[in-house]
Amino acid sequence: MGSSLGRHVHEKVETDTTSGDLQAIRDLHQSTDSKKQPSLLAHIAARAAGKAQLEILDWVFSEGFRVAPGSLNNEFYHQACYAQSLAVWKTLVKNGLDLNGHHSEVVGDALSLAAYYGNVEIARFLLENGQDPNEAWGGYDDLEPGVAALAGKKPSVEILWLMLQHGWRQGRSAAHIAAAELGNMEALELLVEHGADLEEASGWWTNSYKGQREPVMYLLGKGANVHFRDEMGRSILWAAKQGGNEEVVELVKLAGLEDE
């Protein structure tokens, strides 16, 4: 973005957005060739979003800056996500940004990243202002928000609860599998009680393999299928033996699997 603007312009934008000097930014924009102004405005917007400079953000929108609906890997959206600033999202929503209209192969979307960092206030704001938890998806590692809320920097069951309150159907989410693998019984029980798909059985292999007694016992009690085999034909009993927890092995045997 803005590669034709020149090094001097890039450096000035960086300096002036860092210091929040709106007047300098306006002067720069006004003195720039009109054909380059849209590119400059987009560059300013991205830098202002990343640095949480709200006054400059309001100004770029007043000058006609918009992010095209359905954008993928847009630099402005990246910077807004990276800022992890509730104030930035409030400013963007106030200026008409469609929260469901943008995604990134790097960060996924705003909700996924907020979940990864355990930022409850941002997640709540996004959900309350229309971001659909069923349309959210992860970035390069497919860490969708349900899983991100459990396996991210700051695990948060509260974010899972907020998503459920705002219509999250779980779909083919692996969040309950992540909860079981991590031994997070509070999250596992919440997700199962709100409709997690126990036929999404691939998690059994991991939970048994890691010797997670309590999650395995809970899932057995909920009627999860013990006859699942992975793509290599390995059973849950095999995984339990690999996990080395004899209690888990006995639980699986008692559920109906014969020794192998």
TAPECOR-V846989 format. One line per field, one symbol per residue. phi: phi as a letter, one per 20 degrees, with the letter a starting at -180 (. if undefined). Layout:
phi = ???
This chain:
phi = .mfefnfffgfffffffgemefffffffffeeggfefgffffffgfffffdleffffgffffeofbdggmfcmffffgffffflcffffffffgenfefeebbbfednbfffffffemefffgfffffdofefedfbfefdlefgffgfddefbgbfffgfffffdnfemldfefffffffemefgfgfgfffdngefffegfggffffemefffffffffenffeefcffdneeffgfffffmdfffgfgffffpeffd
